[in-house]
Amino acid sequence: LRLDRARMLLARTTRAALGGGAARLLRLAALRPSVSLLPSVASRALAKSKSGKDGDDAARAKPAEDDAATDDSSPGSAVVKYDEPEEIETALGFIAIPTTTRPLFPGIAYPVHITNETLVDALLKAADSNPFVAVFLTHADGATPTQDGDLLTGTDGIHSIGCLASIARVMPLGPGQGVHALLYGKRRVQIEHVVERDPVLRVKVKMLRDVLSSVARARGGEVAKEAEVAEKEADEAAAASAEGGEAEFPPLPAPRRRGKRRVLSAEAESESNHRKAYTLEIVSTIKEIVKLNPLFKEQMQIFLDRVDMNNPSTLADMGAAVTTGEGEALQEVLEETNIEARLRRTLELLKKELELSRVQSKISKQAEENLSKDQRNYILRQQLKQIKRELGMEKDDKEMLLNKFDERLASKTVPEDARKVIEEEKLKLQSLENTSAEFNTTRNYLDWLTAVPWGIYKKENLEIDRAERILDEEHFGMQDVKERIKEFIAVSNLAGSTQGKILCFVGPPGVGKTSIGKSIAKALDREFYRFSVGGLHDVAEIKGHRRTYVGAMPGKLIQCLKATNTANPVVMIDEIDKLGRGFAGDPSSALLEVLDPSQNQTFVDHYLDVPVDLSKMLFLCTANMTDSIPAPLLDRMEVVRLSGYVTEEKMAILKQYIYPTAREGVGLKPEQMELSDSAALKLIRWYCREAGVRNLQKHADKICRKVALKVVKGGPELKLPLLIGEDNLEDYVGKPQWHTDRIYGDETPPGVVMGLAWTSMGGSVLYIESASLTPTDAEVAAEAAEAEAAAAAATEGGAGSPRRDVWMCEALHTVSSRAKPLPPPPPLLLLVVVVVVVVV
C-alpha cells in the first residue's frame, strides 16, 4: 500500500511539473513496472516536457540526424540494430527460415545449413544490423521445402507460430557451398503479415506472452481497471492544478476490497500447486529416462544444469526439445501459451519417451539373456585375440585367415569328426611360421574343409504338376524318363524326405541325355553339376590326391560340393561307358563307393580324409551302350533306355524347339522367315536319319544362317518372309544324303526277304536273297569215287559204312544304301556257301 501511494504521489508531481503527455507515460510506468519504455520515446517525452510548448523548441533545437536515429518508425529512418528481442514489435520485419523435422524452442540452439545464395546474403546482412530471424516449422502435408534453410516464397507451407531466434554464429563454407548458421531461440512469435516476398520472405511478427492461469488473467484485468481509474483521477487533478495554479494532493484512495482477491488467491494457489506437481513429475520422468537410456545421459545432464526448475515455462520448452517426438506434436507444445497446458503436453511426450526407453531396455535384456555358450566363447576368444595382439603373440595374417574360416563355419552344421579335425588344424596353423611350406599346405587344407557345405541342403520343390510342366516344356517325348522323375517326387512326398538315387540314361548320341539332366534339376529346384569321365584313367580324379603330393586337390565330387554350395545337388556323370584304365588305378572301381547308396553316406576323399555324406545327391549317368560298363558298376545303377525319335517326334521337336531356337540365335524375327512342314519332313527323311536330333539342329542352324545372309544383303526389294519349302530346300542344305530304301519296287521276287540290322548307334533295313547251287558232273564223279573208296575200306574192316548224301545251298544278302539297284555281285566275293553233309 505504501508503494502504491508513493507511485501515485510521484505521478502527480511529475504531471504538474512536466505536462500531460509525459506524465501519462510515467504514470503508466508507475502502474505497470514490468513494461520498459523505449529509449527513443522516453527521450522525446522529456524533450517535450522541457520545451514548455509541447516540445516545439526542443524539437527545433535538436539536430535532424538525432531525430532520424531515434525515430525508428518513420519510413526514411536509418536501420536500427535490435539487441534484445523485446523490441520485436517495433521491427519492420524478420527473415523467415523453415525447419522440416522439428520446431525451434526458446532457449535451444539449432544449427542450420543454408545453401541458397539469396538467403545467405540476406542472413549475412541481418547478422550485422538486425541479428534476429523468425524460424517456423513446415506443414507435414503441404508443398513445403525439402530441407532446413530453404528459401520461402510465402506463408502457405509453414505454421503461423514459430520462434524468434538470434543469429549466434555464421560460418561461411566456401564459394557455392553456403553457410552454417547457429540459431538460438528467444521468444515465441506469431506472424501478423508479410512485409516483403522478394528477394527473401520477411514477416511482421508479434510476441506471444506466457499465461500462467485463468486466475492470473482475471488478476490482470483488475489491475488494468485500477490503472484506468487512477489515470482518470490524475488527469482531473492535473486540470484542477492548472486552473488554480497550485497542485493539491488528493486524499489517499480508499482501502481495496479483499474478499474477491482472497478467492482469486486461493484459486491461484491451487493452480500454482498444479504447476509444481507437473514440474516435479517432468523432472522425475527425465531422471528415469536417464537411468534406462544411457545415450541421453549427457544430453539430460546439460538440460538439468541449464534449466531453472522454478521457471515452468523454460522447463516445458526444454523438456519437449530433448524428446524424439514428431514435429507436429512438438509444434503443439510451441503454440501453447498456457504454461500449465504446455507442461501437460511436455509430460505426455516425456512419458512416451520413457515407455520407448523401457521397451528398448527390455529388448536389450532379452538379447543379453539369449547369449549362448558359443557366443560367450566367441566373445572370450575375441578378447584373448586382442590380448595376444597387444602382446605381439599373434600376427594379423593368421588372424585374418582364422576369422575367415570361423565365418564360413558359423552357419554350417559340421559333423563332430570334421569339427575335431578343423580345430586341430587351426591350432597347428597358429604355431607355424608364414614362410614354411607346411603353413601353405595347412592353409589350403583348412580352406577346402571350411568350403564344404556341411549340413546345407537346398529346399526341394516336390510339386508333381510343376515338374511335369517343366519337363514337357523343354523335352518332347521321353515318357520313361519323365515317369521315373515323377515317381521319385511322389515317393519323396510320401516318405517326407528325399534320398539320393542313381539313374543311367542309355541311348544313341543326340537324343537329349545331358539336357534332360538339366531339366530334372530345374524341376526339382536343385543345383546342377556335370563332369565327364570319358577316357578317365586316374582314380585321383574321383577320390582326390593325397596331401603329401605337390599341388594336391580333392576329387570331382568335393569340387562339386564347393561349386554348388549345397549338399544335395543333381550330379551328372557323362560318358560312363568310356571309362579308361591305367597304371594309376581303375576309376570304375572308385565309382563303386560313390554310386552305392549304402556306402556313399561316409564317402572319404583322399585329400579331406574325413567322411562326407553324399547320400542326398541325385546321380545321373549317361552312356551309349551298356556292354562296356563293368557289371558291378552297372548293377548299382537303374538303367533307363532312350531309343531315339521317330519321324513324327522329330517333326514336333524341330517345330517346337530346334527351329525357334536357331532363328532367335541368328537374330531373325518370325515375320522374316518361314519353314514349311513339307520342307521339315524332307529334311528329316532325306538328310537327318540318325536316332538323335543333333544333326537336325546343325541343318536348322545352317538354314537360318543362309536366310540371315539374304536378309542383310537383300535390301528393300527383298520380299519377306522368306519361305523355305520342299522345292528350294536344296539351295540351303545341298543334295540329300539318303535315297529310297526300295530296290525291287513294290514286290520282291521269290527267294528275297526283308531284314533289319540294329545297333545302339542306329540301324538299317536289309534285303536277304537265297538260292540253291547245282554241282557239276566232275564234282559229282569225284565225290562218288571218294565215297566208294571209303565204303570199300569199311567193308574190308568188317564194318558197314552209312550212306552220305551231300547237299549244298547258297545264301545271298544285300544292304541297300544307294539310289539305284546294284549290279550282280561277283560270285567268288559275295557268295556264302554252306555245305551240309547228311550221313545216312
C-alpha positions in Angstrom: 0.0 0.0 0.0 2.8 2.4 0.8 4.4 1.6 -2.6 1.2 2.3 -4.4 0.8 5.6 -2.6 4.4 6.6 -3.4 3.8 5.9 -7.1 0.7 7.9 -7.1 2.4 10.9 -5.5 5.3 10.7 -8.0 2.9 10.6 -10.8 1.0 13.7 -9.6 4.2 15.7 -9.0 5.6 14.8 -12.4 2.4 15.6 -14.2 2.2 19.0 -12.6 5.8 19.7 -13.5 6.0 18.3 -17.0 2.7 18.3 -18.6 0.0 15.8 -19.7 1.8 13.6 -22.3 5.0 12.7 -20.4 3.1 12.4 -17.2 0.8 9.8 -18.8 3.8 7.7 -19.8 5.4 7.9 -16.4 2.1 7.1 -14.8 1.8 4.0 -17.0 5.4 3.1 -15.9 4.5 3.5 -12.3 1.4 1.4 -12.6 3.0 -1.4 -14.8 6.6 -1.5 -13.9 7.1 -4.7 -15.8 6.8 -2.8 -19.2 10.0 -0.9 -20.0 9.8 2.3 -22.0 11.7 2.5 -25.3 14.7 4.9 -25.1 13.6 6.9 -28.1 10.0 7.5 -26.8 11.2 8.4 -23.3 13.8 10.9 -24.6 11.1 12.6 -26.8 8.8 12.8 -23.8 11.5 14.5 -21.7 12.3 16.9 -24.5 8.7 17.8 -24.9 8.3 18.4 -21.2 11.2 20.8 -21.1 10.2 22.9 -24.0 7.1 24.3 -22.3 5.2 24.4 -25.5 4.7 20.8 -26.2 8.3 20.4 -27.0 8.4 22.5 -30.2 11.5 24.5 -29.2 13.4 21.3 -28.2 12.4 19.7 -31.5 13.7 22.7 -33.4 17.0 22.8 -31.4 17.6 19.0 -31.8 19.7 18.0 -34.9 17.9 16.3 -37.7 20.2 13.3 -37.6 19.4 12.6 -33.9 15.8 12.7 -34.7 16.3 10.3 -37.6 18.3 8.0 -35.3 15.7 7.9 -32.6 12.6 7.9 -34.7 12.6 4.2 -35.7 9.0 4.3 -37.0 9.5 6.9 -39.8 9.8 5.5 -43.3 13.0 7.2 -44.1 14.8 6.4 -40.8 18.1 4.5 -40.6 18.4 0.8 -39.8 18.3 0.3 -36.0 20.2 -2.7 -34.5 17.9 -4.6 -32.1 19.9 -6.0 -29.2 17.0 -7.5 -27.3 14.0 -9.5 -28.6 11.7 -7.3 -26.5 11.9 -4.7 -29.3 10.4 -7.1 -31.9 7.1 -5.2 -32.1 8.9 -2.1 -33.4 10.8 -4.0 -36.1 9.9 -3.7 -39.7 10.2 -7.4 -40.4 12.3 -10.5 -39.9 13.7 -13.1 -42.3 11.6 -16.3 -42.2 13.6 -19.6 -42.2 11.9 -23.0 -42.4 12.6 -26.2 -40.5 11.3 -29.5 -41.8 11.6 -32.0 -38.9 11.1 -30.3 -35.6 10.4 -26.7 -34.4 12.8 -24.4 -32.6 12.1 -23.7 -28.9 13.2 -20.7 -26.8 16.4 -21.4 -25.1 17.5 -24.1 -27.6 20.4 -23.8 -30.0 19.7 -25.1 -33.6 22.3 -25.5 -36.3 21.1 -25.0 -39.9 22.9 -25.3 -43.3 21.8 -22.7 -45.8 22.8 -23.0 -49.4 20.6 -20.6 -51.2 22.7 -17.6 -52.2 20.0 -15.0 -51.9 19.1 -16.2 -48.4 22.8 -16.4 -47.4 23.3 -12.7 -48.5 20.3 -11.6 -46.5 21.4 -13.5 -43.5 24.9 -12.0 -43.5 23.4 -8.5 -43.7 21.0 -9.3 -40.9 23.8 -10.6 -38.7 25.4 -7.1 -38.8 22.3 -5.0 -38.3 19.3 -7.0 -37.1 20.7 -10.3 -35.7 17.3 -12.0 -35.4 15.3 -14.4 -37.7 11.9 -16.0 -37.4 12.0 -19.8 -37.6 8.8 -21.7 -38.5 8.1 -25.5 -38.9 6.7 -26.5 -42.3 3.4 -28.4 -42.7 3.6 -32.2 -43.0 1.2 -32.4 -45.9 1.9 -29.2 -47.8 4.2 -28.2 -50.7 7.0 -27.3 -48.3 10.8 -27.1 -48.6 12.6 -30.4 -48.7 15.4 -29.4 -46.2 16.1 -26.9 -43.5 17.1 -23.4 -44.6 15.4 -23.4 -48.0 14.1 -20.1 -49.5 10.5 -19.5 -48.7 8.2 -17.6 -51.1 5.1 -17.5 -48.9 3.5 -18.5 -45.6 1.2 -21.2 -47.0 3.6 -24.1 -46.3 4.6 -23.1 -42.7 2.9 -22.8 -39.3 1.9 -19.3 -38.2 3.5 -19.7 -34.8 7.3 -20.1 -34.5 10.3 -18.9 -32.6 12.3 -15.7 -32.9 16.0 -16.7 -32.9 19.1 -14.8 -32.6 22.0 -15.4 -35.0 24.7 -16.7 -32.7 27.2 -17.6 -35.4 27.5 -17.6 -39.2 30.3 -19.7 -40.7 30.9 -19.5 -44.4 31.8 -22.8 -46.0 33.2 -21.6 -49.3 32.1 -20.5 -52.8 28.8 -22.1 -53.7 28.6 -24.2 -50.5 26.5 -21.8 -48.4 26.9 -21.2 -44.7 26.4 -22.9 -41.4 24.3 -20.8 -39.1 23.8 -21.4 -35.3 20.5 -20.0 -34.2 19.5 -19.6 -30.6 15.8 -19.5 -29.7 14.5 -16.4 -27.9 10.7 -15.8 -27.9 7.5 -17.3 -29.3 6.2 -15.2 -32.1 3.2 -15.2 -34.4 3.0 -14.0 -38.0 0.9 -10.8 -38.4 1.5 -10.1 -42.1 4.1 -10.4 -44.8 6.4 -7.4 -45.2 8.1 -8.5 -48.4 8.5 -11.6 -50.5 11.4 -10.7 -52.8 14.3 -11.3 -52.5 13.6 -13.2 -49.3 10.4 -13.6 -47.2 10.2 -11.1 -44.4 7.3 -11.2 -41.9 6.0 -8.8 -39.3 5.5 -10.8 -36.0 4.2 -10.2 -32.6 5.4 -11.7 -29.4 3.3 -14.2 -27.6 3.4 -13.9 -23.8 3.0 -16.8 -21.4 -0.2 -17.1 -19.5 0.1 -18.7 -16.1 -3.6 -19.4 -15.5 -7.2 -18.1 -15.6 -6.7 -16.6 -12.2 -3.7 -14.6 -13.5 -5.8 -13.4 -16.4 -8.6 -12.2 -14.0 -6.0 -10.5 -11.8 -4.5 -8.8 -14.8 -8.0 -7.4 -15.7 -8.5 -5.9 -12.3 -5.1 -4.2 -12.4 -5.9 -2.7 -15.8 -9.2 -1.3 -14.4 -7.4 0.1 -11.4 -4.8 1.8 -13.6 -7.5 3.3 -15.8 -9.3 4.8 -12.7 -6.0 6.1 -11.3 -5.2 7.7 -14.6 -8.5 9.4 -14.8 -8.2 10.8 -11.3 -4.7 12.0 -12.1 -5.9 13.9 -15.2 -8.6 15.6 -13.2 -6.2 16.6 -10.5 -3.8 18.0 -13.2 -6.6 20.1 -14.8 -7.5 21.5 -11.4 -4.0 22.4 -10.6 -3.6 24.2 -13.9 -6.6 26.4 -13.2 -5.8 27.1 -9.5 -2.0 27.5 -10.0 -1.0 25.1 -7.3 -1.4 21.4 -7.2 -3.0 19.9 -4.2 -2.6 16.3 -3.3 -5.9 14.4 -3.3 -6.8 12.2 -0.4 -5.4 8.7 -0.4 -7.6 6.1 -2.1 -10.0 4.0 0.0 -8.8 0.6 1.0 -9.5 -2.1 -1.6 -11.9 -4.9 -1.1 -10.2 -8.1 -0.1 -12.9 -10.7 -0.4 -12.8 -11.4 -4.1 -9.0 -11.2 -4.0 -8.9 -13.9 -1.4 -10.9 -16.2 -3.6 -8.6 -15.4 -6.5 -5.6 -16.0 -4.4 -6.9 -19.5 -3.3 -7.5 -20.4 -7.0 -4.1 -19.1 -7.9 -2.5 -21.1 -5.2 -4.3 -24.3 -6.4 -3.1 -23.7 -10.0 0.4 -23.0 -8.7 0.3 -26.4 -6.9 -0.7 -28.0 -10.2 2.3 -26.4 -11.9 4.6 -27.5 -9.2 3.3 -31.1 -9.5 3.8 -31.1 -13.3 7.3 -29.7 -12.8 8.3 -32.4 -10.3 6.8 -35.1 -12.4 8.7 -33.9 -15.5 12.0 -33.8 -13.6 11.3 -37.3 -12.2 10.5 -38.7 -15.7 13.7 -37.2 -17.1 15.7 -38.9 -14.3 14.1 -42.3 -15.1 14.9 -41.8 -18.8 18.5 -41.2 -17.9 18.6 -44.4 -15.9 17.1 -46.5 -18.7 18.8 -44.9 -21.7 22.5 -44.1 -21.1 22.6 -42.4 -24.5 20.6 -39.5 -23.2 22.7 -39.1 -20.0 25.0 -36.4 -21.3 22.1 -34.5 -23.0 19.9 -34.7 -19.9 22.8 -33.6 -17.7 23.2 -30.4 -19.8 19.5 -29.9 -19.6 19.4 -30.2 -15.8 22.3 -27.8 -15.5 20.9 -25.1 -17.7 17.2 -25.2 -16.8 15.8 -23.3 -13.9 13.4 -25.6 -12.2 11.5 -22.7 -10.7 10.6 -21.4 -14.2 7.9 -23.7 -15.5 7.8 -22.1 -19.0 11.5 -22.8 -19.6 11.2 -26.3 -18.1 8.4 -27.2 -20.5 10.2 -25.9 -23.6 13.5 -27.6 -22.7 11.7 -30.9 -21.8 9.9 -31.0 -25.1 13.1 -30.1 -27.0 15.1 -33.1 -25.7 12.5 -35.7 -26.7 12.3 -37.6 -30.0 8.7 -36.7 -30.7 7.1 -36.0 -34.0 7.3 -32.5 -35.4 3.6 -31.8 -35.2 3.4 -32.9 -31.6 6.3 -30.6 -30.7 4.6 -27.8 -32.7 1.6 -28.1 -30.4 3.8 -27.6 -27.4 5.3 -24.5 -29.1 1.9 -23.0 -29.9 0.6 -23.5 -26.4 0.8 -20.2 -24.4 -0.9 -21.5 -21.3 2.0 -22.8 -19.1 0.0 -25.4 -17.3 -1.3 -26.9 -20.6 2.2 -26.7 -22.0 3.6 -28.6 -19.0 0.9 -31.3 -19.6 1.8 -31.7 -23.3 5.5 -31.9 -22.4 4.9 -34.5 -19.8 3.0 -36.6 -22.3 5.9 -36.5 -24.7 8.3 -37.4 -21.9 6.1 -40.4 -20.8 6.2 -41.7 -24.4 9.9 -41.3 -24.4 10.1 -43.2 -21.1 8.0 -46.0 -22.5 10.2 -46.2 -25.6 13.2 -46.4 -23.3 11.6 -49.2 -21.3 10.9 -51.2 -24.5 14.5 -50.7 -25.7 15.8 -51.7 -22.3 13.6 -54.9 -22.4 14.9 -55.8 -25.8 18.4 -55.3 -24.7 17.9 -57.5 -21.7 16.3 -60.3 -23.8 19.2 -60.1 -26.2 21.7 -60.5 -23.4 19.8 -63.4 -21.9 19.8 -65.2 -25.2 23.6 -65.3 -25.5 24.5 -68.9 -25.9 27.7 -70.6 -24.8 29.2 -70.4 -28.3 28.6 -66.6 -28.3 30.1 -66.3 -24.9 33.1 -68.3 -26.1 33.3 -66.1 -29.1 33.5 -63.0 -27.0 36.2 -64.5 -24.8 38.1 -65.6 -27.9 38.0 -62.1 -29.3 39.2 -60.7 -26.0 42.0 -63.3 -26.0 43.0 -62.5 -29.5 43.1 -58.8 -28.7 45.3 -59.5 -25.7 47.6 -61.7 -27.8 47.8 -59.0 -30.5 48.7 -56.4 -27.9 51.4 -58.7 -26.6 52.8 -59.4 -30.1 52.0 -63.1 -29.8 49.8 -63.3 -33.0 50.2 -61.8 -36.4 47.5 -60.1 -38.5 47.6 -62.5 -41.4 46.9 -65.6 -39.3 44.1 -63.7 -37.5 42.6 -62.8 -40.8 42.7 -66.4 -42.0 41.2 -67.8 -38.8 38.4 -65.2 -38.9 37.6 -66.2 -42.4 37.4 -69.9 -41.5 35.2 -69.2 -38.5 32.8 -67.0 -40.5 32.4 -69.9 -43.0 31.6 -72.4 -40.3 29.2 -70.1 -38.5 26.1 -71.1 -40.5 27.0 -74.7 -41.1 26.3 -77.9 -39.2 29.7 -79.5 -39.1 29.9 -83.2 -38.0 31.9 -84.0 -34.9 34.7 -85.8 -36.8 35.2 -82.9 -39.2 35.0 -80.3 -36.5 37.6 -82.1 -34.5 40.0 -82.1 -37.5 39.3 -78.5 -38.2 40.1 -77.4 -34.7 43.3 -79.4 -34.7 44.4 -77.9 -38.0 43.6 -74.3 -36.7 45.8 -74.8 -33.7 48.5 -76.2 -35.9 48.2 -73.2 -38.2 48.7 -70.8 -35.3 52.1 -72.4 -34.4 53.5 -72.4 -37.9 55.6 -69.7 -39.5 54.2 -68.0 -42.5 57.3 -68.8 -44.6 57.2 -72.6 -44.0 55.8 -75.0 -46.7 53.7 -76.7 -44.1 51.9 -73.4 -43.5 50.6 -73.2 -47.1 49.6 -76.9 -47.0 47.6 -76.5 -43.8 46.0 -73.3 -45.0 44.8 -74.9 -48.3 43.6 -77.9 -46.3 41.5 -75.7 -44.0 40.3 -73.7 -47.0 38.8 -76.9 -48.5 37.5 -78.2 -45.2 35.6 -75.0 -44.5 34.3 -74.6 -48.1 32.4 -77.9 -47.9 28.6 -77.1 -47.3 28.3 -79.1 -44.1 24.6 -79.6 -43.4 23.4 -77.1 -46.0 20.6 -78.6 -48.1 18.6 -76.6 -50.6 14.9 -76.9 -50.2 13.4 -79.0 -52.9 10.2 -78.3 -54.8 8.2 -81.5 -54.7 5.2 -80.4 -56.8 4.5 -83.0 -59.4 2.5 -80.7 -61.7 5.3 -78.1 -61.8 7.9 -80.8 -62.6 5.7 -82.3 -65.3 5.2 -78.8 -66.8 8.9 -78.0 -66.9 9.8 -81.4 -68.4 7.2 -81.1 -71.1 8.2 -77.5 -72.0 11.9 -78.4 -72.5 11.6 -82.0 -73.9 9.3 -83.8 -76.2 8.6 -87.5 -75.7 10.9 -89.3 -73.2 8.0 -90.7 -71.3 10.0 -93.3 -69.5 12.4 -90.7 -68.0 9.6 -88.3 -67.1 7.6 -91.1 -65.4 10.7 -92.1 -63.4 11.2 -88.5 -62.1 7.6 -88.1 -61.2 7.8 -91.4 -59.3 10.9 -90.1 -57.4 8.9 -86.9 -56.4 5.9 -88.9 -55.3 8.0 -91.2 -53.1 9.7 -88.1 -51.6 6.3 -86.6 -50.8 5.0 -89.7 -49.1 8.3 -90.5 -47.2 8.7 -86.9 -46.0 12.4 -86.9 -47.1 14.4 -87.3 -50.2 17.1 -89.8 -50.8 19.8 -89.9 -53.5 19.3 -92.1 -56.5 21.5 -93.4 -59.3 19.9 -93.3 -62.8 21.7 -94.3 -66.0 20.4 -93.0 -69.3 21.4 -95.3 -72.2 20.8 -94.3 -75.8 22.4 -93.1 -79.0 24.1 -89.7 -79.3 21.9 -86.6 -79.7 18.7 -88.0 -78.0 18.9 -85.5 -75.1 20.5 -87.4 -72.3 22.5 -84.5 -70.9 19.8 -81.9 -71.5 17.2 -83.9 -69.7 19.5 -83.9 -66.7 19.4 -80.1 -66.6 15.6 -80.2 -66.8 15.4 -82.6 -63.9 17.5 -80.3 -61.7 15.3 -77.4 -62.7 12.1 -79.4 -62.0 13.4 -80.4 -58.5 14.7 -76.9 -57.9 18.2 -78.2 -57.2 21.7 -77.1 -58.2 23.2 -78.9 -61.3 26.8 -80.0 -61.7 28.2 -82.1 -64.7 31.5 -83.7 -65.3 32.6 -86.2 -67.9 34.6 -89.4 -67.2 35.2 -90.4 -70.8 38.8 -91.5 -71.1 39.4 -91.0 -67.4 42.2 -93.3 -66.1 43.2 -91.8 -62.8 41.5 -92.7 -59.5 42.5 -89.4 -58.0 40.0 -87.6 -60.3 37.3 -89.3 -58.3 38.7 -89.7 -54.8 41.3 -86.9 -54.8 45.1 -86.8 -54.2 46.9 -87.4 -51.0 48.0 -84.2 -49.3 51.6 -85.3 -49.4 51.8 -84.5 -53.2 52.6 -81.1 -54.5 49.5 -79.5 -56.0 47.2 -82.0 -54.4 43.4 -81.2 -54.5 40.2 -83.1 -53.8 38.3 -85.1 -56.3 35.4 -84.1 -58.6 32.7 -84.8 -56.0 34.2 -82.5 -53.4 34.7 -79.9 -56.1 31.0 -80.3 -56.9 30.0 -79.6 -53.3 32.1 -76.4 -53.2 30.9 -75.2 -56.6 27.2 -75.7 -55.8 27.4 -74.8 -52.1 24.8 -77.3 -51.2 24.9 -81.0 -50.1 22.0 -82.2 -52.4 22.8 -81.2 -56.0 22.0 -83.1 -59.1 25.3 -84.6 -60.4 25.5 -85.8 -64.0 28.4 -88.2 -64.8 28.7 -88.2 -68.6 30.2 -91.0 -70.8 30.4 -93.6 -68.0 30.7 -96.3 -70.6 34.0 -94.9 -71.8 36.0 -95.1 -68.6 39.6 -96.0 -69.1 42.1 -97.9 -67.0 45.8 -97.1 -66.5 48.7 -97.5 -64.2 47.1 -95.0 -61.7 44.2 -97.4 -61.0 40.7 -98.2 -62.2 38.2 -95.3 -61.9 35.3 -97.7 -62.4 36.2 -99.4 -59.2 36.4 -96.0 -57.4 32.9 -95.2 -58.6 31.6 -98.2 -56.8 31.7 -96.4 -53.5 30.3 -93.2 -54.9 27.3 -94.8 -56.7 26.4 -97.2 -53.9 23.5 -95.8 -51.7 24.6 -97.9 -48.7 28.3 -96.6 -48.8 28.2 -93.0 -50.0 26.9 -91.8 -46.7 30.5 -92.0 -45.4 32.5 -91.2 -48.6 36.1 -90.5 -47.7 38.1 -88.3 -50.1 41.8 -88.9 -50.1 42.5 -85.2 -49.7 40.0 -84.3 -47.0 40.4 -87.6 -45.2 37.1 -87.1 -43.3 33.7 -88.7 -44.0 31.4 -86.7 -46.3 27.7 -87.6 -46.8 26.8 -88.0 -50.5 23.5 -89.8 -49.9 21.4 -86.8 -50.6 22.8 -86.3 -54.1 20.9 -87.4 -57.2 23.3 -89.1 -59.6 22.5 -89.2 -63.3 24.8 -91.1 -65.6 24.8 -91.2 -69.4 26.1 -94.0 -71.8 25.7 -95.0 -75.4 25.8 -98.7 -74.6 26.0 -100.9 -71.5 28.4 -103.6 -72.9 31.5 -101.7 -71.8 30.2 -100.8 -68.4 31.6 -103.1 -65.7 29.0 -105.5 -64.3 29.4 -104.4 -60.6 29.0 -100.8 -61.6 26.1 -101.4 -63.8 24.4 -103.4 -61.0 24.3 -100.2 -58.8 22.5 -98.1 -61.4 18.9 -98.1 -62.6 19.1 -98.2 -66.4 16.6 -96.0 -68.4 16.9 -96.5 -72.2 16.3 -93.8 -74.7 15.9 -95.5 -78.1 15.6 -92.3 -80.2 12.9 -90.5 -82.0 10.6 -91.5 -84.9 9.7 -89.1 -87.7 6.6 -87.6 -86.0 8.6 -86.9 -82.8 11.4 -85.3 -84.8 8.9 -83.1 -86.6 7.5 -81.9 -83.3 10.9 -81.3 -81.8 12.0 -79.4 -84.9 8.9 -77.1 -84.9 8.7 -76.5 -81.2 12.3 -76.3 -80.0 15.1 -76.5 -82.6 13.7 -74.1 -85.3 12.7 -71.3 -82.9 16.0 -71.5 -81.0 18.0 -71.5 -84.2 16.0 -68.5 -85.6 16.5 -66.5 -82.4 20.1 -67.4 -82.3 20.9 -65.6 -85.6 18.7 -62.6 -84.8 15.8 -63.3 -87.2 12.2 -62.5 -86.4 9.2 -64.7 -87.2 8.0 -62.4 -89.9 11.3 -62.6 -91.8 11.4 -66.4 -92.5 9.1 -69.4 -92.5 9.9 -73.1 -92.7 7.1 -75.2 -94.3 6.0 -78.6 -93.0 6.9 -80.3 -96.3 10.5 -78.9 -96.1 10.8 -80.0 -92.5 9.6 -83.5 -93.4 12.0 -83.7 -96.3 14.9 -82.5 -94.1 14.1 -85.2 -91.5 13.7 -88.1 -94.0 16.5 -87.5 -96.5 19.0 -85.5 -94.5 18.8 -86.5 -90.8 18.0 -90.2 -90.4 20.1 -90.7 -87.2 18.4 -91.6 -83.9 19.1 -88.3 -82.2 18.4 -84.7 -83.3 21.9 -83.2 -83.1 22.4 -83.4 -86.9 18.9 -82.0 -87.3 19.9 -79.0 -85.2 23.0 -78.4 -87.3 20.9 -78.3 -90.5 18.4 -75.9 -88.9 21.3 -73.6 -87.9 22.7 -73.8 -91.4 19.3 -72.8 -93.0 18.9 -69.8 -90.6 22.4 -68.6 -91.3 21.8 -68.5 -95.0 18.5 -66.7 -94.5 20.2 -64.1 -92.4 22.7 -63.5 -95.1 20.0 -63.0 -97.7 18.1 -60.6 -95.4 21.2 -58.5 -94.8 22.2 -58.4 -98.4 18.7 -58.2 -99.9 17.9 -54.6 -99.3 14.4 -53.0 -99.6 13.5 -55.1 -102.7 13.7 -58.4 -100.8 10.2 -59.8 -100.1 9.6 -61.1 -96.6 9.1 -63.6 -95.2 11.5 -65.9 -97.0 9.7 -69.2 -97.4 11.8 -72.4 -97.2 9.8 -75.1 -99.0 10.4 -78.6 -100.4 11.4 -77.2 -103.8 14.1 -74.8 -102.6 15.4 -76.8 -99.6 18.4 -78.0 -101.6 19.5 -74.3 -102.0 20.1 -74.2 -98.3 21.3 -77.6 -97.3 22.6 -79.2 -100.6 21.8 -82.6 -102.1 20.1 -85.3 -100.0 22.3 -87.8 -98.2 19.7 -90.6 -98.3 17.5 -92.1 -101.0 14.7 -94.6 -101.4 15.0 -97.9 -99.5 13.3 -99.9 -102.2 15.4 -101.9 -104.6 12.9 -104.3 -106.1 9.8 -102.0 -106.3 6.5 -102.8 -104.8 7.0 -106.6 -104.8 10.1 -108.7 -104.0 11.0 -111.7 -106.2 10.9 -115.3 -104.9 13.8 -116.0 -102.5 14.2 -112.4 -101.2 13.0 -111.4 -97.7 13.3 -108.2 -95.6 15.6 -107.9 -92.7 16.8 -105.3 -90.1 20.3 -104.5 -88.8 20.2 -102.7 -85.4 23.0 -101.3 -83.1 23.0 -98.8 -80.3 24.1 -96.2 -82.8 21.1 -96.8 -85.2 20.0 -99.3 -87.8 19.1 -100.1 -91.4 16.8 -102.2 -93.5 18.3 -105.2 -95.3 17.3 -107.3 -98.3 18.2 -111.0 -97.9 18.3 -113.2 -101.0 18.7 -117.1 -101.1 19.3 -119.6 -104.0 20.3 -123.4 -104.4 23.5 -124.4 -106.4 23.7 -127.4 -108.8 27.0 -129.3 -108.7 29.0 -130.1 -111.9 29.5 -133.7 -113.3 33.1 -133.7 -112.4 32.4 -132.8 -108.8 29.7 -135.4 -108.6 32.0 -138.2 -110.0 34.9 -137.2 -107.6 32.6 -137.3 -104.7 31.2 -140.7 -105.7 34.7 -142.2 -106.1 35.7 -140.9 -102.7 32.5 -142.4 -101.2 33.1 -145.8 -102.8 36.7 -145.9 -101.5 35.5 -145.2 -98.1 32.9 -147.8 -98.3 35.4 -150.4 -99.5 37.8 -149.7 -96.7 34.9 -150.1 -94.3 33.9 -153.4 -95.9 37.4 -154.8 -95.5 37.4 -153.8 -91.9 34.1 -155.7 -91.3 32.0 -152.8 -90.6 29.4 -151.2 -92.7 29.5 -147.5 -93.7 26.4 -145.4 -93.7 25.3 -143.6 -96.9 26.1 -140.0 -97.2 24.3 -137.6 -99.4 25.8 -134.2 -100.0 23.6 -131.1 -100.3 24.8 -127.6 -101.0 22.8 -124.3 -100.9 23.7 -120.6 -101.3 22.5 -117.5 -99.4 23.0 -114.0 -100.7 22.2 -110.8 -98.8 22.4 -107.2 -100.0 22.3 -104.0 -97.9 20.5 -101.1 -99.6 22.5 -97.9 -99.5 22.2 -96.4 -103.0 19.6 -94.7 -105.1 19.6 -97.3 -107.9 19.9 -101.1 -107.9 23.4 -102.6 -107.7 24.8 -104.8 -110.5 25.1 -108.5 -109.8 27.9 -109.2 -107.4 30.9 -111.3 -108.3 30.2 -114.9 -107.4 33.5 -115.5 -105.6 33.2 -112.5 -103.4 29.6 -112.2 -102.3 28.5 -115.9 -102.2 28.4 -117.6 -98.9 28.3 -121.3 -99.3 27.1 -123.5 -96.5 27.7 -127.2 -97.0 25.6 -129.6 -95.0 26.6 -133.3 -95.1 23.9 -135.6 -94.1 25.2 -139.1 -93.4 22.5 -141.6 -93.8 
